[in-house]
Amino acid sequence: MSFFKRNTDEIILSWFGQREEDSFSIFNLHAPTHVEKLLREESSSFIQYITKEIVGNDSALSKELEEWSQLIAKNRVDDGTSIEKVMEQFAIFRGIYSRYLTVFISENRPIFDDGELFSIIDKYHFIFDKIIQTFVVSYQTYYEGRLDTQRGLINELSAPVIILTKGIGILPLIGDIDTSRAKYILEYSLQQCMDKGIEHLVLDLSAVPIVDTMVAQKLFSLVETLKLIGVETIVTGIKPTIAQTAVHLGLDFNTINVQSTLATALKNLGYTIQGKS
């Protein structure tokens, strides 16, 4: 429809005019120039695609609009805009476009019969609903993917194998360990030990307050698995609560080298800790 092509800039300006101050949103009233340019490009494409869809004969959402919804979802996840704020803007833009659609119908009333008018209106709402549905699903997918990536980075930082010297390293575990983190520690520590050529690993639990039965089993499995790849493990800093959990599970520590403190383990490996004189 040439009507919407002529009024695209006006529609976008009308939408921009309803923005509010919000420094935590890309839709901020005082957004920088490059952000406004991006929003103009996104909304201009949207007007073009949805108008083309309304006058078309297809009943399903077009590939262009589907890809547009997915792209917007990814962009909003990347720039940190919450889904609630995006939905607010969808509602505002929907109202503005609806008003212009009403004007278009009024100006061209003689061209359409009642059936065609109702069809245009119904199709407009159907398309908008499908766009929102596609956006929400895509947003959730991208958001969960980003969370998984961040969890991986956090887990990687929370299970560092620190090299002391050739063949000797320390794995200091800090804070609560749930089943998910324990699984990652098992997988990532094995890989680190192989990559770094570790032959002796000190697993220090002195900063771990408590572990449940599943986590205790995972840690025990780590020691046993490290043994299979030729890494001798020394476990230090076991708290009474952790020891009780291990005994309750019937875990056999007779085959595991357990030392009371990290300092003791390092001393047995040939290291001495000297205080400042």
C-alpha positions in Angstrom: 0.0 0.0 0.0 1.5 3.3 -1.1 -0.4 5.0 1.7 1.8 3.4 4.4 5.0 3.9 2.3 4.2 7.6 2.3 3.4 7.7 6.0 6.2 5.5 7.3 8.3 8.3 8.7 5.2 9.9 10.3 4.3 6.6 12.0 7.8 6.2 13.3 7.9 9.8 14.6 4.5 9.2 16.3 6.0 6.1 18.0 9.2 8.0 19.0 7.0 10.7 20.5 5.6 8.3 23.1 8.9 7.2 24.5 9.8 8.0 28.1 13.0 8.5 30.0 14.4 5.1 30.8 18.2 4.7 30.9 17.9 0.9 31.2 16.0 0.5 27.9 16.9 0.9 24.2 13.6 2.8 23.9 14.9 5.6 26.1 13.6 9.1 25.2 17.2 10.3 25.1 18.7 7.4 23.3 21.9 8.2 21.3 21.7 8.8 17.6 23.0 5.4 16.6 20.3 3.7 18.7 17.5 5.9 17.1 18.9 5.0 13.7 18.7 1.3 14.5 15.1 1.7 15.8 14.1 3.5 12.6 15.5 0.8 10.4 13.8 -1.9 12.4 10.4 -0.2 12.6 10.6 0.8 8.9 11.2 -2.8 7.9 8.3 -3.9 10.1 5.9 -1.4 8.5 6.9 -2.6 5.1 6.6 -6.3 5.9 3.3 -6.1 7.8 1.7 -3.9 5.2 2.7 -6.4 2.4 1.3 -9.2 4.5 -2.0 -7.6 5.1 -2.7 -7.1 1.4 -1.3 -10.5 0.5 -3.2 -13.8 0.1 -1.1 -16.0 2.4 -2.7 -17.1 5.7 0.6 -18.0 7.4 3.2 -15.6 8.6 5.7 -14.7 5.8 9.3 -15.7 6.0 10.3 -12.0 6.1 8.2 -11.2 9.2 9.3 -14.4 10.9 12.9 -13.6 10.3 12.3 -10.0 11.4 10.7 -11.2 14.7 13.7 -13.5 15.3 16.2 -10.7 14.6 14.4 -8.3 16.9 14.4 -10.9 19.6 18.1 -11.4 19.3 18.9 -7.7 19.2 16.8 -7.0 22.3 18.5 -9.9 24.2 21.9 -8.6 23.0 21.2 -5.0 24.2 19.7 -6.2 27.5 16.1 -4.9 27.0 13.6 -6.9 29.0 10.8 -8.7 27.2 8.3 -6.6 29.3 9.6 -3.4 27.8 9.5 -4.8 24.3 5.9 -5.9 24.7 5.0 -2.4 25.9 6.4 -1.0 22.7 4.7 -3.6 20.6 1.4 -2.5 22.1 2.1 1.2 21.5 3.2 0.5 17.9 0.2 -1.7 17.3 -2.1 1.1 18.3 -0.4 3.7 16.1 -0.5 1.4 13.1 -4.1 0.6 13.7 -5.0 4.3 13.7 -3.3 4.8 10.3 -5.0 1.6 9.0 -8.3 3.2 10.0 -7.4 6.4 8.1 -6.5 4.4 5.1 -9.8 2.5 5.2 -11.8 5.7 5.6 -10.0 7.3 2.6 -10.6 4.3 0.4 -14.0 3.2 1.7 -15.6 3.1 -1.8 -13.0 0.6 -3.0 -13.7 -2.1 -0.5 -16.9 -3.9 0.3 -17.8 -4.9 3.9 -16.3 -8.4 3.5 -13.0 -7.0 2.4 -12.8 -4.5 5.2 -13.5 -7.1 7.8 -10.9 -9.3 6.2 -8.2 -6.6 6.3 -8.9 -5.9 10.0 -9.0 -9.5 11.0 -5.8 -10.2 9.1 -4.1 -7.3 10.7 -4.8 -8.6 14.2 -3.9 -12.1 13.2 -0.5 -11.1 11.8 0.3 -8.9 14.8 -0.5 -11.7 17.2 1.6 -14.2 15.2 4.5 -11.7 15.2 4.4 -11.3 19.0 4.2 -15.1 19.4 7.2 -15.6 17.2 9.1 -12.9 19.0 8.4 -14.3 22.5 9.5 -17.8 21.5 12.7 -16.5 19.9 13.5 -14.1 22.7 13.2 -16.9 25.3 15.4 -19.1 23.1 18.1 -16.5 22.7 17.9 -15.5 26.4 18.3 -19.0 27.6 21.2 -19.5 25.3 22.9 -16.5 26.7 22.3 -17.7 30.2 23.8 -21.1 29.4 26.9 -19.3 28.0 27.2 -17.2 31.1 26.8 -20.2 33.3 29.6 -21.9 31.4 31.9 -18.9 31.9 31.1 -18.7 35.6 31.6 -22.5 36.1 34.9 -22.2 34.2 36.1 -19.5 36.5 34.8 -21.3 39.6 36.8 -24.5 38.8 40.3 -23.3 37.9 43.2 -25.8 37.9 46.2 -23.6 38.9 49.6 -24.9 37.9 52.3 -24.7 40.7 55.0 -26.3 38.7 55.4 -28.8 35.9 53.0 -31.7 36.6 51.5 -30.3 39.8 48.4 -28.2 40.2 45.7 -27.1 42.7 42.0 -27.1 42.2 40.6 -24.7 44.9 36.8 -25.0 45.2 35.0 -22.1 46.8 31.3 -21.7 47.8 28.3 -23.9 47.5 28.4 -26.7 45.0 25.2 -27.9 43.5 24.7 -30.9 41.2 25.0 -28.9 38.1 28.3 -27.2 39.2 29.7 -30.5 40.4 29.0 -32.1 37.0 30.8 -29.2 35.3 33.8 -29.4 37.8 34.1 -33.1 36.9 34.1 -32.5 33.1 36.2 -29.3 33.1 38.8 -30.4 35.6 39.5 -33.6 33.7 40.1 -31.6 30.5 42.3 -29.1 32.2 44.4 -31.7 33.8 44.9 -33.4 30.4 45.6 -30.1 28.6 48.1 -28.9 31.3 49.9 -32.2 31.8 48.9 -32.5 35.5 50.3 -35.5 37.4 49.5 -34.5 40.9 46.4 -32.4 41.8 45.5 -31.0 45.1 41.7 -30.8 45.5 41.1 -28.2 48.2 37.6 -28.2 49.8 38.4 -25.9 52.7 36.1 -23.1 51.3 33.2 -25.4 50.6 30.7 -25.2 53.5 28.6 -28.2 52.7 27.7 -30.7 50.0 24.8 -33.0 49.4 24.9 -36.7 48.7 24.8 -36.2 44.9 27.7 -33.7 44.9 29.8 -35.9 47.2 29.4 -38.7 44.8 30.5 -36.5 41.9 33.6 -35.3 43.8 34.4 -38.9 44.6 33.9 -39.8 40.9 36.3 -37.0 40.0 39.1 -38.4 42.1 38.5 -41.9 40.8 38.4 -40.7 37.1 41.5 -38.6 37.5 43.3 -41.8 38.7 42.3 -43.5 35.5 44.0 -40.8 33.4 47.2 -41.0 35.6 46.5 -38.1 37.9 47.1 -38.6 41.6 44.7 -36.5 43.7 45.2 -35.2 47.2 42.1 -34.0 48.9 42.4 -31.3 51.5 40.2 -29.2 53.8 37.4 -31.8 54.2 34.9 -30.3 56.8 33.1 -32.6 59.3 29.8 -32.2 57.5 31.4 -33.3 54.2 33.1 -36.2 56.0 29.8 -37.3 57.5 28.1 -37.2 54.1 30.9 -39.4 52.7 30.6 -41.9 55.5 26.8 -42.0 55.1 27.2 -42.8 51.4 29.7 -45.5 52.2 32.4 -43.9 50.0 35.7 -45.6 50.5 38.5 -43.1 51.2 41.1 -45.7 51.9 42.3 -45.4 48.3 42.3 -41.6 48.4 45.2 -39.4 49.7 43.5 -37.1 52.2 45.4 -34.3 54.0 44.1 -32.0 56.6 45.2 -28.7 55.0 46.5 -27.4 51.8 49.7 -26.4 53.4 50.3 -30.0 54.6 49.6 -31.3 51.1 52.0 -28.9 49.5 54.7 -29.8 52.0 54.3 -33.4 51.2 54.8 -32.5 47.5 58.0 -30.8 48.4 56.8 -27.2 48.9 57.4 -25.1 52.0 55.4 -22.1 53.0 57.5 -19.4 54.6 56.2 -16.3 56.4 57.5 -12.8 55.8 60.5 -12.0 57.9 
